[in-house]
Amino acid sequence: MGQKTWFMLENNPEVFNQLAAKLGLSPDLSFYDVWSLDEPELLAHIPRPAMALLVILPSTPAWKEDRQVEDAGRSEYEGYGPDEPVIWFKQTIGNACGSIGFLHCAINGPAAEFIQKDSDLDKIRQDAIPLKMNERADMLYNSIPLEEAHRSFEKLGDTAPSDEHHLGGHFVAFVKANGRLWELEGSRKGPIDRGALGDDEDVLSSRALDLGLKRVIRLEQEAGGHNTLFSCTALSRKA
């Protein structure tokens, strides 16, 4: 039997708001389109502080090299338990990067306080905490509620569903937890601590963007490339 593979989700607030509702994130939170990183008037519709960003970024040669260099110097992730600063999932399901990105946004940082008790999302989070990396990945691989939720929204959005690789792109979550900016992606070796954020700095603050999303964009620009397109949604309180 081959690897389990799903159809990809679109990075669209409608998709992730419905996924959130089905899995058990409070309706007091919502995903919003991020139309700009620099223009205040194009960010004004997002209530602040924003808790997490969910981004699709193209796998450019510059970023691919940077990822390889970073991961080469890191051992496999060994974190688990209640003292783990963030809960991170290794991805073993093909094209599940959107749902895993959603989990990284919803079960870490302040968003975790909005998980409805005894919901599927609550169970996934509680089951994950005591598990090591591979056991945690197996738990997600065999999670019927997660698979059913993902498959419910594969056809939702503006583009036709596809089971082909996302044109080399990656879903990445940026989350503020315990005063740090975390980069969370299931195809890396573990969660990446990108640096400290002040009490008044959320994931859309200039410092968080410089440490996270804009860092990836700069890699492409400094290499002389022009592929700086991205799709980004932000998780925040409902307006």
Buried (B, 14 or more C-beta within 10 A) or exposed (E): EEEEEBBBBBBBBBBBBBBBEBBBBBEEBBBBBBEEBEEEEEBEEBBBBBBBBBBBBBBBEBBBEBBEEEBEEEEEBEBBEEEBBBBBBBBBBBBBBBBBBBBBBBBBBBBBEBBBEEBBBBBBBEBBBEBEBEEBBEBBBEBEBBBEBBBEBBEBBEEEBEEEEBEEBBBBBBBBBEEBBBBBBBBBBBBBBBEEBEEEBBBBBEBBBBBBBBBBBEBBEEBEBEBBEBBBBBBBBEE
